[in-house]
Amino acid sequence: MTLQCSNSHRYIGIDYSGAETAESSLKGLRVYLAGRDGPPEEVQPPPSPRKYWNRQEIAAYLVERLSEPIPTLVGIDHAFGFPLAYFDRHRLPRDWRAFLRDFREHWPTHERFTYVDFIRDGSVGNGAARDGDTKWRRITDLRAGAKSPFHFDVPGSVAKSTHAGLPWLLHIAEKVPDVHFWPFDGWDISETEGRSVIAEAYPALWSKAIPKTQPTGDQHDAYCIAEWMRQRDADGTLSEFFHPTLPDAERHIAELEGWILGVAGMAEGEETGVESWSKRKPSTGRKGKRTMPQTGSIHRLKITLQDIKPPIWRTVEVPSGFGLDQVHTVFQDVMPWTYSHLHEFNIGKKSYGPLDDEFDFIDDPADTLSEAQAVLGKVLPRKGAKMDYEYDFGDGWVHRVTVE
């Protein structure tokens, strides 16, 4: 069998359910291994009085396997990164390995007898200095329908497993520096011949399509990860999933936040679609303000991201009675952005933005008018009227908005 995509010789799927400590033997930690020509088989933990794997053992197993001269593709079921808002709140450099080092310093879940909840309640580490918001999700989470990595204590949460697993990713990277962490080390794995690759996986994408042959859900999830990777590599389609179609702006963000292997990018023609908010309630964003009833005439707006080639644009229809605070939520949804940065509207010589206490650090607030009091139909009253919408003052994503 000729592998056309990844040059992998074996595939490892890991379900990373549960939390507790690095030494805790957990039923939800499962490891499956597949070769090129056969379905995955479960890998048992090292001999010990404990029945199941613990996180420390899984990390040691991966270091051992990845140190061997056998190209291996590994999929692990927990988030590999955090949303951009986390980097902005804590003023972190936009570098994934630097993020892991900083996270491990504040959330030392790899240390003995250290529970995630010990750090959350302040008994160990300094988690309060590196907190997050349950509303924050990465672009890939939004595409996949996955929960926020900060959404603790709810069914289907990945928050504890993510906070418990991130320090072990750094451990593997330090022990086996030649391993390619996708997409942080690059999207294209065709250039990694002879090297192993580790990617974030989300078995919910495939668990219904792959027949259930394993006794438990955790076993089935780990099996699905390894089997999906093996099948896609064998049929020559794996390459498509390592190269999701993303606008340049999204790709730039995903290189820091991470991307779930198997999550599709933008569908063909999606960038030219027209979305209507005339009968749709938009996201409320941070404060959920409403300036006027959602009735009356309609504004058709073309939003074009500046200084990007090929052009990235959207066309939307929104009520003319929307305030600019509501228009902001529409733009965040359709681009799509992530409510992770500051923003501002510029119309002629006037600037509009949020003026609540959360944003009292905006430069020259006296020169900024309230976006909540600015009505779209009044500030852009006619066809051909224009304004600029700037998002993320660090990177400066400027959108030209034109009334059509």
FENVENZI-V570781 format. One record per residue. RES is the residue in one letter. SS is DSSP state (helix for helix, strand for strand, loop for the rest). Layout:
RES_SS / RES_SS
This chain:
M_loop / T_loop / L_loop / Q_loop / C_loop / S_loop / N_loop / S_loop / H_loop / R_strand / Y_strand / I_strand / G_strand / I_strand / D_strand / Y_strand / S_loop / G_loop / A_loop / E_loop / T_loop / A_loop / E_loop / S_loop / S_loop / L_loop / K_loop / G_loop / L_strand / R_strand / V_strand / Y_strand / L_strand / A_strand / G_strand / R_loop / D_loop / G_loop / P_loop / P_loop / E_strand / E_strand / V_loop / Q_loop / P_loop / P_loop / P_loop / S_loop / P_loop / R_loop / K_loop / Y_loop / W_loop / N_loop / R_helix / Q_helix / E_helix / I_helix / A_helix / A_helix / Y_helix / L_helix / V_helix / E_helix / R_helix / L_helix / S_loop / E_loop / P_loop / I_loop / P_loop / T_strand / L_strand / V_strand / G_strand / I_strand / D_loop / H_loop / A_loop / F_loop / G_loop / F_loop / P_loop / L_helix / A_helix / Y_helix / F_helix / D_helix / R_helix / H_loop / R_loop / L_loop / P_loop / R_loop / D_loop / W_helix / R_helix / A_helix / F_helix / L_helix / R_helix / D_helix / F_helix / R_helix / E_helix / H_helix / W_loop / P_loop / T_loop / H_loop / E_loop / R_loop / F_loop / T_loop / Y_loop / V_helix / D_helix / F_helix / I_helix / R_helix / D_loop / G_loop / S_loop / V_loop / G_loop / N_loop / G_helix / A_helix / A_helix / R_helix / D_loop / G_loop / D_loop / T_loop / K_loop / W_loop / R_loop / R_loop / I_helix / T_helix / D_helix / L_helix / R_helix / A_helix / G_loop / A_loop / K_loop / S_loop / P_loop / F_loop / H_loop / F_loop / D_loop / V_loop / P_loop / G_loop / S_loop / V_loop / A_helix / K_helix / S_helix / T_helix / H_helix / A_helix / G_helix / L_helix / P_helix / W_helix / L_helix / L_helix / H_helix / I_helix / A_helix / E_helix / K_helix / V_loop / P_loop / D_loop / V_loop / H_strand / F_strand / W_loop / P_loop / F_loop / D_loop / G_loop / W_loop / D_loop / I_loop / S_loop / E_loop / T_loop / E_loop / G_loop / R_loop / S_loop / V_strand / I_strand / A_strand / E_strand / A_loop / Y_loop / P_helix / A_helix / L_helix / W_loop / S_loop / K_loop / A_loop / I_loop / P_loop / K_loop / T_loop / Q_loop / P_loop / T_loop / G_helix / D_helix / Q_helix / H_helix / D_helix / A_helix / Y_helix / C_helix / I_helix / A_helix / E_helix / W_helix / M_helix / R_helix / Q_helix / R_helix / D_helix / A_helix / D_loop / G_loop / T_loop / L_helix / S_helix / E_helix / F_helix / F_helix / H_loop / P_loop / T_loop / L_loop / P_loop / D_helix / A_helix / E_helix / R_helix / H_helix / I_helix / A_helix / E_helix / L_helix / E_helix / G_loop / W_loop / I_strand / L_loop / G_loop / V_loop / A_loop / G_loop / M_loop / A_loop / E_loop / G_loop / E_helix / E_helix / T_helix / G_loop / V_strand / E_strand / S_strand / W_loop / S_loop / K_loop / R_loop / K_loop / P_loop / S_loop / T_loop / G_loop / R_loop / K_loop / G_loop / K_loop / R_loop / T_loop / M_loop / P_loop / Q_loop / T_loop / G_loop / S_loop / I_strand / H_strand / R_strand / L_strand / K_strand / I_strand / T_strand / L_strand / Q_loop / D_loop / I_loop / K_loop / P_loop / P_loop / I_strand / W_strand / R_strand / T_strand / V_strand / E_strand / V_strand / P_strand / S_loop / G_loop / F_loop / G_strand / L_helix / D_helix / Q_helix / V_helix / H_helix / T_helix / V_helix / F_helix / Q_helix / D_helix / V_helix / M_helix / P_loop / W_loop / T_loop / Y_loop / S_loop / H_loop / L_loop / H_strand / E_strand / F_strand / N_strand / I_strand / G_loop / K_loop / K_strand / S_strand / Y_strand / G_strand / P_loop / L_loop / D_loop / D_helix / E_helix / F_helix / D_loop / F_loop / I_loop / D_loop / D_loop / P_helix / A_helix / D_helix / T_strand / L_strand / S_strand / E_helix / A_helix / Q_helix / A_loop / V_strand / L_helix / G_helix / K_helix / V_helix / L_loop / P_loop / R_loop / K_loop / G_loop / A_loop / K_strand / M_strand / D_strand / Y_strand / E_strand / Y_strand / D_loop / F_loop / G_loop / D_loop / G_loop / W_strand / V_strand / H_strand / R_strand / V_strand / T_strand / V_strand / E_loop
